């Protein structure tokens, strides 16, 4: 009888060890993203006078950008687009272009979208853009790059 109890205890300890290891790997893997988020918010507070954060976006194409959307000290809705190295920050008012929701609607209107998987804001050259990634009707990954200023689709990649 005692062998059965030890066996269950070892099994429980083994399962617990696996869970702890998986959680450790997960938290370690999201740590760089969390640090980038904190740094982007810090820079947005310093240079864009961010008062309240409403959303955070990550954009990775040619270069990586982190965008903080929120309200500045003058109660204006802004996007602060921060380069990965933190050396460049572009600030835009929400009224200067389209929102993430409008970008998603533009993609749905022009493409056969099964499910939108992500939206991110960044820079393509000197142009602020939205990147909308989605699964098409065939379940293939696709993305559209949309100009922030006017909602025009700059680039479409289908069936990745």
C-alpha positions as CSV (number, residue, x, y, z in Angstrom):
1,X,0.0,0.0,0.0
2,X,2.8,2.4,0.9
3,X,4.5,1.8,-2.6
4,X,1.3,3.1,-4.3
5,X,1.3,6.2,-2.2
6,X,5.0,6.9,-3.0
7,X,4.2,6.3,-6.7
8,X,1.4,8.8,-6.7
9,X,3.6,11.3,-4.8
10,X,6.4,10.9,-7.4
11,X,3.9,11.3,-10.2
12,X,2.5,14.4,-8.7
13,X,6.0,15.9,-8.1
14,X,7.0,15.0,-11.7
15,X,3.9,16.8,-13.1
16,X,4.5,19.7,-10.8
17,X,8.1,20.0,-12.0
18,X,7.0,20.0,-15.6
19,X,4.4,22.7,-15.0
20,X,7.0,24.9,-13.2
21,X,9.5,24.4,-16.0
22,X,7.0,25.3,-18.7
23,X,5.9,28.4,-16.8
24,X,9.5,29.4,-16.3
25,X,10.2,29.1,-20.1
26,X,7.0,31.0,-20.9
27,X,7.9,33.9,-18.5
28,X,11.4,34.0,-19.8
29,X,10.2,34.2,-23.4
30,X,7.9,37.1,-22.8
31,X,10.4,39.1,-20.7
32,X,12.0,40.9,-23.7
33,X,8.6,42.0,-24.9
34,X,7.6,43.2,-21.4
35,X,10.9,45.2,-21.2
36,X,10.3,46.7,-24.7
37,X,6.8,47.7,-23.6
38,X,8.0,49.4,-20.4
39,X,10.8,51.2,-22.4
40,X,8.3,52.4,-25.1
41,X,5.9,53.7,-22.4
42,X,8.8,55.5,-20.6
43,X,9.9,57.2,-23.9
44,X,6.3,58.1,-24.8
45,X,5.9,59.7,-21.4
46,X,9.2,61.6,-21.8
47,X,8.8,62.8,-25.4
48,X,5.1,62.6,-26.2
49,X,3.9,63.6,-22.7
50,X,1.9,60.4,-22.5
51,X,-0.5,60.6,-19.5
52,X,-2.6,57.4,-20.0
53,X,-1.8,54.3,-22.1
54,X,-4.7,52.7,-23.9
55,X,-3.0,50.2,-26.2
56,X,0.4,48.8,-27.1
57,X,1.4,47.5,-30.6
58,X,4.4,45.6,-31.9
59,X,5.4,45.9,-35.6
60,X,8.1,43.8,-37.2
61,X,8.8,43.9,-40.9
62,X,12.0,45.5,-42.1
63,X,12.6,46.9,-38.7
64,X,10.9,46.5,-35.3
65,X,8.8,49.3,-33.7
66,X,6.8,49.5,-30.5
67,X,3.8,51.8,-30.5
68,X,2.0,53.2,-27.5
69,X,-1.5,54.6,-28.0
70,X,-2.9,56.8,-25.4
71,X,-3.7,60.3,-24.1
72,X,-1.1,63.1,-23.7
73,X,-1.0,65.8,-21.1
74,X,-3.3,68.0,-23.3
75,X,-5.9,65.2,-23.4
76,X,-5.2,64.5,-27.1
77,X,-5.2,60.9,-28.4
78,X,-1.7,60.1,-29.7
79,X,0.4,57.3,-31.2
80,X,4.0,57.2,-30.1
81,X,6.0,55.0,-32.5
82,X,9.3,54.0,-30.9
83,X,12.2,52.3,-32.8
84,X,13.5,49.1,-31.3
85,X,16.7,50.7,-30.2
86,X,14.7,53.6,-28.7
87,X,16.7,56.2,-30.6
88,X,13.8,57.4,-32.8
89,X,10.3,58.3,-31.8
90,X,7.5,59.5,-34.1
91,X,4.4,61.0,-32.6
92,X,1.0,61.3,-34.4
93,X,-2.4,62.5,-33.3
94,X,-5.2,60.0,-33.7
95,X,-7.0,62.5,-35.9
96,X,-4.0,62.5,-38.3
97,X,-5.0,59.1,-39.6
98,X,-7.0,55.9,-39.2
99,X,-7.5,53.8,-36.1
100,X,-6.7,50.1,-35.7
101,X,-10.4,49.3,-36.1
102,X,-10.6,51.2,-39.3
103,X,-7.5,49.4,-40.6
104,X,-9.1,46.1,-39.8
105,X,-12.3,47.1,-41.6
106,X,-10.3,48.2,-44.7
107,X,-8.7,44.7,-44.8
108,X,-12.1,42.9,-44.3
109,X,-13.6,45.0,-47.1
110,X,-10.8,44.2,-49.6
111,X,-9.8,40.7,-48.6
112,X,-11.5,37.3,-47.9
113,X,-10.7,37.3,-44.2
114,X,-11.5,34.3,-42.0
115,X,-9.9,35.7,-38.8
116,X,-7.7,38.7,-38.0
117,X,-4.8,37.5,-35.9
118,X,-2.9,40.7,-35.1
119,X,-2.7,44.5,-35.7
120,X,0.4,46.5,-35.2
121,X,1.6,50.0,-36.0
122,X,5.0,51.0,-37.1
123,X,7.0,52.8,-39.8
124,X,7.7,51.7,-43.4
125,X,10.4,54.1,-44.3
126,X,9.1,57.5,-43.2
127,X,5.4,56.4,-43.5
128,X,3.4,55.4,-40.4
129,X,1.5,52.2,-41.2
130,X,-0.8,49.6,-39.8
131,X,0.0,46.0,-40.3
132,X,-3.0,43.7,-40.2
133,X,-2.2,39.9,-40.2
134,X,-5.0,37.5,-40.8
135,X,-6.0,34.1,-42.0
136,X,-7.8,34.0,-45.4
137,X,-10.7,31.8,-46.4
138,X,-8.2,28.9,-47.0
139,X,-6.7,29.3,-43.5
140,X,-3.4,30.7,-44.9
141,X,-1.6,33.5,-43.1
142,X,-1.6,36.8,-44.9
143,X,-0.9,40.5,-44.1
144,X,-1.6,43.9,-45.4
145,X,0.3,47.1,-44.8
146,X,-2.0,50.1,-44.6
147,X,-1.1,53.7,-44.7
148,X,-2.0,55.4,-41.4
149,X,-2.7,58.8,-43.0
150,X,-5.3,57.7,-45.6
151,X,-6.0,54.0,-45.2
152,X,-4.5,53.0,-48.6
153,X,-3.2,49.5,-48.8
154,X,0.6,49.8,-49.5
155,X,1.4,46.1,-49.6
156,X,-0.4,42.7,-49.5
157,X,1.2,39.4,-48.9
158,X,-1.1,36.4,-49.4
159,X,-0.7,32.7,-48.4
160,X,2.5,32.8,-46.4
